[in-house]
Amino acid sequence: MIEVTILVAVYNAEKYLRECLDSLLNQTLQEIQVICIDDASTDSSLSIIQEYAQKDKRFEYLSLKENKGQAHARNVGLQQAKGKYICFLDSDDFFSDDALEKAVEVFNNHEQTDCVLFHVENCDEKGNKVSDYPMQPFDKLSGIDAFEQSLTWKIHGIYIVRADIHRQFPYDESCKTYSDDNTTRIHYYKSSEVRCCSGIYHYRHHDNSVTHRIDASRFNYLRANESMKRQLFELGASDRILNLYENVRWLVLIDQYMFYFNHRQQLSPTEKEYGLSEIKRVWNNIETDRLSFRNRMKFGYIPFKCSWPLFRIQEEIYFTLRKIYHPHMLLLF
């Protein structure tokens, strides 16, 4: 019986892929299914995947003809998942040898648990540990509590989930990037219990990762947030949850303006125009009555819904002052 299916979406990952797949090959839990989905790579990634599939029957692969992003690739793999539990492993990251065994132990010991978070270690490009993810340890959270904490990254989104929940809520493909975070939050939201395990997920940081790119794809974050809001409405979320999430959307919008402010010289004219139009579009549809007093009245955050030029003037002054007085300070939300 297959205990865990691991979805590995792969796009031009030849530099790190063997370390990723070796960490699955070496798992102490033997009853696994590894589904590698090559997302139209142009390097040798596909041939590496085929090599592993030839030497271990637990490894399967799919080859996509068109690059449509990580969420789509994982969903294609999800259709073939046979495990009781499902998780992902990014193609530039790797597991500790006992990661999956430790996760399954938690499920076996706690029947009400639907999601189990891995212990995340941040690594440099060579895979050396830099730090632990800054998360307060916990024994158990309700699904709602886990959802709320995930909104501000008090808990991360690297986990393993019961297959029935994942099939009911596949990856959000509304954006090529960032919308897969919505799926994590929905999985938490629909869980009875969320727990942690000691199995380690080694998260590699390098300049080629999506979160380090300086291009128009960063503005996808705004559309991903809109998709999350729609899903919360569809799930019948309470006003308290909707209010909480609207405040998150607003802080993300301010953060996106900071990205625009800091990097507009590096963006092409088309990217700048697109980014500013996305910020304006979301600024228009923010429900300001759901925002907290602080997020409506603090300088730099005042919506000024009566005037887009006035809002822009505020942001330009605010981030200019931040640049002068706090040049290394990041916006946290």
N, C-alpha and C positions, 0 to 999 in steps of 0.2 A: 504493500500500500504506500502511495506517495504521501509523505507528510507535508512537504513544502515545495511550492513552485516559485522559482526565482525568475523574474522578468529582467532581462538585460538588453536595454535599447542601446544600439551601437551606431555611432556616426563618426567616421574618421578618427578612431581611437587606437590605432596601431601602437602608439607609444606606450600606452598603459594597459592594453587589453589582456596581455598574457598574465600580468599580476592579478588582474580582476578574476579571470577564469581559473587561475591556479588556486585562488582562495576558495572557490566553489568546489574544485576538484578535491581539495584537502579537508572538506568539512567532515567533522566527526559524526554528524548525522548523515547516514548513507541514503535514506529514502527521500531523495530529492529529484526534482525535475527542473532542469535549467533550460529556459527558452531564450535564445539569443535572437534578436531581431535587428538585422542590418538595415539601417535606414538610408539606403542608396549611398553607401560610402564610396569615396573615390580613391581611397588608399588600400592597404592590404588587409583591412579589418575582416572582410568576408572570408578570405582564405584562412585566416587565423581561427575564426569560428568553425569553419569546416574541419580544420585539423582536430580541434577538440571534440567535435561531434563524431569523428571517425574513431577516436580512441576511447570514448566513454559514451555508452548508449544513453546515459542520463541527460546528455547534452543534445538539444535539438536546435535547429536554426530555421529562420525564415529570412528571405531576402526581398526587400521592398524595392520597387522600380523608381519610386519618387520619394524624395525627402520631404516628409510632412511633420517632422518634429517628434519629440520624445513621447508625448502623451498618445499620439496616434500609434506609434510603434508598439508601445506597451499594450494598448488595447488590442492590437492584432495578436500579440502573444497571449493576452488574457483569454482569448477565445479557445486556446488549446490547453489552458491550465487544468491540471488534474489533481493538484495537491489540496489537502484540507485547509492549508494556510497559504497565503500568497504575499510575497514581498518583491521589492525591486532592488537591484544593485546597479548603480551607474557604472558605465564601462571604464571610467577612470578612477573608480574607488575599489575597495576590497574589504572582505570580512576577516575577522579572526577565525581560526579553525573551528572553534566551538560556538560560533555566533548563533547558528540555526538550532543547534541542540539546546542551548540555553533558552532560546525563545520558546521552543516547543515545551520545555519543562514547565514554563510559566502557564501556558495554556492547559497542560495536563493537571496542574495543581490548583487551577482556579477556573471552574467551569463557566463562570459568568463573564470571563474576560474575552473581549472581542479583538482588541488591539494590544500589541506589545511593542514598546519602543526599545530600540537598540541603544547601547551606550555609544555615543558618537565621539570619536577622536579626530580633531582637525590635524591634517598633515600637510607638509610642504610638498613641492612638486616631486620630490624623490621618495615620498611616502613616509618620511620621518615625522613622528608626533611633534606637534607644536603646542597643542592645548586640548583640553576637554571642552565639549560644548557647554556653555554656561547655563546649566539647567539645575534647579534645585531638585535633589532626589525626592522621589515620592513612592509610596507603597501602592496606592490605588487612587485613581481619579474616576469620577463619573464621566460619561461621554460628553455631557454638556460642559463640565469643568475643563476637560481636555480641549474641547473645541475653543472655548474662550481663551485659554492660555496659549493655544497655538496661534491665535490672531496677532499676538504681540511677540511671538517667538519665545515665550517663556518655556515652552516645550517645543522640540523640533518635530520634523515631519518624516523621520526615518524609522520605519516600523514594519511590522508584519501583521496581517489582518486575516480574519476568517474568510474563506473563499466565498461564502454566500453573500456577505456584505459587499465584497469587491465586485462580484458579478452584478449585484443590484445597482451598484454605483461605480461604473467604469471611469476611466480617466476623462476629465473635462478637456475636450479638444477645441474649445472656443478660441484659443490662441495657440500659436506655435510654441510659445514660451510662457512660463509662469502659471498658466491655468491649472496645471497638474497639482499645484498646492491646494486648490479648491477641493480636490478629491480627498486628500488627506484629511481636511477639516470636516468634510461630510462623513467620512469613515469614523472619525472621532465622535461626531455629533450623534451618529446612529448606534454607537456602542453602549453596551450596558456598563462595562468596566474597561478601563485602560490601565495597563501596568508597564513596568520596565523589566528588562533583563540585563545581565552582565555581559552578554555577547557584544562584541565590539564591531562597529561599522567605522572603517577608516575613510574619512572624507577628505579628498585631496583638493587643495587649492592651487590653481595655476592660472596664468594669464589668458588662456584660451577658453576658460569656462564662460557660460552664458552670463553669469553675474558680474563678470569683469569687462564685458564688451561695452564699448562706447559707440552705440549706433541706435537707430530708431526702434530696434526690438525692445529696448528698455521700456518704451511707452506701452507695450503690451500689458504691463502690470495693471494699467487702468481698466482695460477691457476685461482682464481676468477678474478684477474686483467686481465689475458689473455682472459678470456671469455668476459669481458667488452670491451676490445679492438676489439675483433671480431665483437661484436654487433655494435659498432660504425662504423666500416667499412661497415657492412651490411646496416646501416641506412644512409650511404652516408655522414657521418660527414665531416666537413671542415678540411683542414690541420691545421688550428688554434686549433680546438678542439682535433685533433689527436696528435698534438705536446704537447698540455697541458696535455693530458692523459699519453703520454709516459713519461713525467717528473714525473707524479704521480707514475707510475709504477717503475721508477728508484728509487725514494725516498722510496717506499715500500720495494724494494729489499734491500736497505741499512739498513732499519729498521729491516728487517728479519735477516740480518747478525748480527745486534746488539742482537736480540733475541737469535740467535744461540750462539754468543759469551758469553752472560750473563748466559745462562741456559744449556750449553752443558753438564755440570757435572750432571744435573738432568735428562737428556735425556738418553734413552737406546742407546747402540751402533747402533742398527738398526735405531732408530729415528734420531740420529746424522748423519748417512750416508745418510738417505733419505733427511733430511733437507738441507744438504750441496749440494746434487745432484740437488735438486730443485732450490736452489739459483744459481748454476752454469748453469743449463739449461736456466733459465730466463736471466741471465747475457749474455748468448750467443745470445739470440734473441731480446735484447733491440736495438732499432734503435737509435744509438748514434747521428745521424745527426739531430734528432728531439729534443735533449736535449738542455737546455739553456746553455750559456757560464758558468755560475756559477756551474751548475750541472755536467759539464764536466771537470772543471778545479780546483775546490776546493779540497784540500787534504781530502781524505776519500770518495770522490765521483767520482774520476777520473776512467773511465771505464777500461782502460788498456785492450782493447779488443784483443790485440796481445798476452796477457799472463794471463791466469787464476792464476798461482802461484803468479805473481806480484800483481794482484788485491787482492788476499788473504793476502799477506804480508802487503799491504796498510791498509786493514781493521783491521788486528790484531794490527798494530801499532796505528791506529786511535782510536780504541775503548779502547786500553790499556791506552792511554793518557787521553781519556775522563774519564775513571774510576779513574785515579789518580787525575785529576784536577777538575772534575765535577762529583763526584760519585752519585749524586742524579738527574742528568740532564737527561731528556728523549729526544729522537729524535722526533721533531715535523715536520709534513709535511702537 
